[in-house]
Amino acid sequence: MGYHLEVKARPRETAEKLIKRFSRKVKEARIVEEYRERMYYIKPSAKRRQAAARRKKVLEKLRKETNKTLIRKG
């Protein structure tokens, strides 16, 4: 998959700001993340296991936060 990101210099814009805008576009397009994901092949079953573990971790964190707020109110 190819990407075409273009950042043109604005009038009186410093090089640092131009680089910062370019970096922001790269992050928004998730180019680096996709590159890192594609560096190694991950079996579909392993991907599913990782996703399930992430979901479990997030749910556990939310559960702890709600318990803290309930304890404070109670």
Secondary structure, DSSP 8 states (H G I E B T S, - for coil): ----------TT--HHHHHHHHHHHHHHHTHHHHHHHHTS---HHHHHHHHHHHHHHHHHHHHHHHHHHHHHH-
